[in-house]
Amino acid sequence: MSALAQLYQAAILEHSRSTRHRGVLDPADADQEGINPSCGDELRLTLRVDGDRIVAARFDGQGCAISQASAALMAKTIEGHTLDEATALVGHVKAMVHGEGVHDDLGELAILEGVRRLPARVKCAALPWTTLEAALATLPKTR
């Protein structure tokens, strides 16, 4: 295994074991479930929003290391962002994991780029972002 592959694997495993953003917010302004039927990954995402800003994000569920790492990175990243910024991140990350390039401002999320080389795992990495997209769609447009 190349040094880059080892670094990627270590980063994914580290984030998949993270407990900082795990759990369920109660009350929550958005509560969305996501499932990847092809592998059985399950995710519940809860968000707390103040005005147009995400002030807290938590996820719960089970799945492979890639889906859990992606969820942990997502929750960590979107806190403090506006709803529009979070929506833009969804598009950038989904494009990246599908092999359409890395957006300049993805920062730590760029470690998910390696998933594009594992076609069977693209849906795993995208699940949290698809779930976030659905959660954002449940929120009123003007808050």
PyMOL commands that set and color helices and strands:
alter all, ss='L'
color gray80, all
select helices_A, chain A and resi 3-16+65-78+83-97+107-117+119-138
alter helices_A, ss='H'
color red, helices_A
select strands_A, chain A and resi 30-36+41-50+53-62
alter strands_A, ss='S'
color yellow, strands_A
deselect
rebuild
show_as cartoon
